[in-house]
Amino acid sequence: NPAGGNTDYGQSSMSGTSIATTVNTDLICELEVLDSNLSAEYGEFTGGVVKAKTCAPKTAIGEIHGQISYDYTSSAWTSFSKVSEEELQDYDKTNTTYQKEFEKQGLSALLYGRLNENVGLSLAVAKRWSDIDILSDLSTGQDANQKRENDNINLNIYAKLTDLHQLKVGFQFQDDQKYLQQVHVLNS
C-alpha cells in the first residue's frame, strides 16, 4: 500500500510491503528493470518492477545442479559515513521510528537440471527472518521489537513439446509474516 505512507501500523490504512521472491539467477534468460512511469500492466503505481523471465536449465541431461546458501547482516556491521558523533547522538534521540538495532538472516536451497531431452525442472526453497529493535516513545523507555519472516517455495517445470511449442508450468508458495509494534503505544 504505497499510498499508506511510511508506517506499517496505521489504524485507517491497510498494511503493505514490497513483494520479494527467490529466483535462481542461473535460469534468468531475460531481465528488465522498470523504475518509473509504470504501465497499467503493472498497476500504475509509483514503485518499481523487476521483470525476470526464466528459461529451462541448460545443464547436461541427467545432471542435477544445486546450491545452499546462508546470509546474515546486523546493525553491528552497519556504519554511517560523514556523520559526526554529535549528529549521530542527536539522530538517536529524535528519530525513534527508524530501525536502530537489527539482525537479518536467510537460508536458501535450490536444485535444477534436465531430466531428459525435453523436460527440465527447478526447485527453490528460501526462508528469511529478522529481528528489529526500535526505540520507544514511551516514558517507560521500553523498546519495541519487530519480527519478520518470509518463506518461499518455487517449482518450475519446463517441457519442450515440439520444435515450435514449449510449456512452462510454475508453482509458488509464499508466506510473509510480520509482528509489528507502534513506538508510542504500550503493548501494541
C-alpha positions as CSV (number, residue, x, y, z in Angstrom):
1,N,0.0,0.0,0.0
2,P,2.4,2.8,-1.2
3,A,-0.4,5.4,-0.5
4,G,-0.5,4.5,3.1
5,G,2.7,6.4,3.9
6,N,5.9,5.1,5.6
7,T,4.2,3.5,8.6
8,D,3.0,-0.1,8.6
9,Y,0.6,0.2,11.5
10,G,-1.9,2.9,10.6
11,Q,-5.3,2.5,12.1
12,S,-7.1,3.6,8.9
13,S,-4.9,2.1,6.2
14,M,-4.0,-1.4,5.1
15,S,-0.5,-2.6,5.9
16,G,1.7,-3.3,2.9
17,T,5.2,-4.2,1.8
18,S,7.2,-4.9,-1.2
19,I,7.0,-8.4,-2.6
20,A,10.2,-10.4,-2.5
21,T,10.8,-13.8,-4.1
22,T,13.8,-16.1,-4.5
23,V,14.9,-16.5,-8.1
24,N,17.6,-18.8,-9.4
25,T,19.8,-16.3,-11.3
26,D,21.3,-19.2,-13.3
27,L,18.0,-19.6,-15.0
28,I,17.3,-16.0,-15.9
29,C,17.3,-15.5,-19.6
30,E,15.8,-12.0,-19.8
31,L,15.8,-9.2,-17.2
32,E,14.1,-5.9,-17.3
33,V,14.1,-3.2,-14.5
34,L,11.3,-0.5,-14.6
35,D,11.8,2.3,-12.1
36,S,9.1,4.9,-13.0
37,N,6.0,5.6,-15.1
38,L,4.8,2.0,-15.0
39,S,2.1,1.0,-17.4
40,A,-1.4,-0.3,-16.4
41,E,0.1,-3.8,-16.9
42,Y,1.8,-3.4,-13.5
43,G,-1.0,-1.4,-11.8
44,E,0.2,2.1,-12.5
45,F,1.8,2.5,-9.0
46,T,4.8,4.7,-8.1
47,G,7.2,2.0,-7.1
48,G,9.5,-0.2,-9.3
49,V,9.3,-3.6,-11.0
50,V,11.9,-6.1,-11.8
51,K,10.7,-8.4,-14.6
52,A,12.7,-11.6,-14.8
53,K,12.0,-14.3,-17.3
54,T,13.3,-17.7,-16.5
55,C,14.2,-20.4,-19.0
56,A,14.8,-24.1,-18.9
57,P,18.1,-25.3,-17.3
58,K,20.9,-25.7,-19.8
59,T,22.6,-28.5,-17.9
60,A,23.6,-31.8,-19.4
61,I,20.9,-34.5,-19.4
62,G,20.7,-36.2,-16.0
63,E,22.8,-33.7,-14.2
64,I,21.3,-32.0,-11.2
65,H,22.9,-28.8,-10.0
66,G,22.2,-27.1,-6.7
67,Q,23.4,-24.8,-4.0
68,I,22.7,-24.0,-0.4
69,S,23.4,-20.5,1.0
70,Y,23.1,-18.7,4.3
71,D,23.3,-14.9,4.6
72,Y,23.5,-12.7,7.7
73,T,23.7,-9.0,8.4
74,S,23.2,-6.9,11.5
75,S,23.3,-3.3,12.7
76,A,26.7,-4.1,14.2
77,W,28.1,-4.3,10.7
78,T,26.5,-1.0,9.6
79,S,28.4,2.2,9.7
80,F,27.5,5.8,8.9
81,S,29.8,7.9,6.9
82,K,30.2,11.7,7.1
83,V,28.2,11.9,10.3
84,S,29.8,13.4,13.4
85,E,29.3,11.7,16.8
86,E,27.1,14.6,18.0
87,E,24.9,14.3,14.9
88,L,24.5,10.6,15.4
89,Q,23.5,11.0,19.1
90,D,21.0,13.7,18.1
91,Y,19.6,11.4,15.5
92,D,19.2,8.6,18.0
93,K,17.3,10.9,20.4
94,T,14.9,12.4,17.9
95,N,14.2,9.7,15.3
96,T,12.6,6.9,17.3
97,T,10.7,5.3,14.4
98,Y,13.8,4.4,12.5
99,Q,15.5,1.0,12.7
100,K,18.2,1.1,15.3
101,E,19.3,-2.4,16.1
102,F,18.6,-5.3,13.7
103,E,19.6,-8.8,12.8
104,K,18.6,-10.3,9.5
105,Q,19.2,-13.9,8.3
106,G,18.4,-16.0,5.3
107,L,18.7,-19.7,4.3
108,S,18.2,-20.8,0.7
109,A,18.5,-24.0,-1.3
110,L,17.9,-24.8,-4.9
111,L,18.1,-27.7,-7.3
112,Y,17.8,-27.6,-11.1
113,G,18.5,-29.8,-14.1
114,R,17.3,-31.5,-17.2
115,L,15.6,-34.9,-16.7
116,N,15.7,-35.7,-20.4
117,E,16.0,-34.0,-23.8
118,N,12.6,-32.4,-23.4
119,V,12.0,-31.8,-19.7
120,G,13.8,-29.7,-17.1
121,L,12.9,-28.5,-13.6
122,S,14.0,-26.1,-10.9
123,L,13.1,-26.1,-7.2
124,A,13.9,-23.3,-4.9
125,V,13.3,-23.0,-1.1
126,A,14.1,-19.9,0.9
127,K,13.5,-18.6,4.4
128,R,14.3,-15.1,5.6
129,W,13.8,-13.8,9.1
130,S,14.7,-10.6,11.0
131,D,14.5,-9.1,14.5
132,I,14.4,-5.3,14.6
133,D,14.5,-3.3,17.8
134,I,13.0,0.2,17.6
135,L,13.4,2.8,20.3
136,S,10.2,3.6,22.0
137,D,8.5,7.0,22.5
138,L,7.1,5.7,25.8
139,S,8.1,7.2,29.1
140,T,8.9,3.7,30.4
141,G,11.8,3.6,27.9
142,Q,10.8,0.1,26.9
143,D,12.0,-0.6,23.3
144,A,9.6,-2.1,20.7
145,N,10.6,-5.2,18.9
146,Q,9.6,-6.2,15.4
147,K,9.9,-9.7,13.9
148,R,9.5,-10.5,10.2
149,E,9.6,-13.9,8.4
150,N,9.3,-14.8,4.7
151,D,9.0,-18.3,3.4
152,N,9.1,-19.1,-0.3
153,I,8.9,-22.3,-2.3
154,N,9.1,-22.2,-6.1
155,L,8.8,-25.2,-8.5
156,N,9.1,-24.7,-12.3
157,I,8.7,-27.5,-14.9
158,Y,9.9,-26.8,-18.4
159,A,8.7,-29.0,-21.3
160,K,9.6,-28.9,-25.0
161,L,6.5,-30.4,-26.6
162,T,7.6,-29.9,-30.3
163,D,10.2,-27.7,-32.0
164,L,7.6,-24.9,-32.1
165,H,5.8,-25.4,-28.8
166,Q,7.1,-25.2,-25.3
167,L,5.4,-25.3,-21.9
168,K,6.5,-23.8,-18.6
169,V,4.4,-24.5,-15.5
170,G,5.2,-22.8,-12.2
171,F,4.0,-23.3,-8.7
172,Q,4.8,-20.8,-6.0
173,F,4.0,-20.7,-2.3
174,Q,4.9,-17.5,-0.3
175,D,4.2,-16.7,3.3
176,D,5.1,-13.3,4.7
177,Q,4.6,-12.7,8.4
178,K,5.2,-9.6,10.5
179,Y,5.0,-8.8,14.2
180,L,5.0,-5.0,14.5
181,Q,4.7,-2.6,17.4
182,Q,3.9,1.0,17.5
183,V,6.6,3.1,19.1
184,H,4.1,5.3,21.0
185,V,1.5,2.8,22.2
186,L,2.1,0.4,25.1
187,N,1.6,-3.3,24.2
188,S,0.6,-2.5,20.7
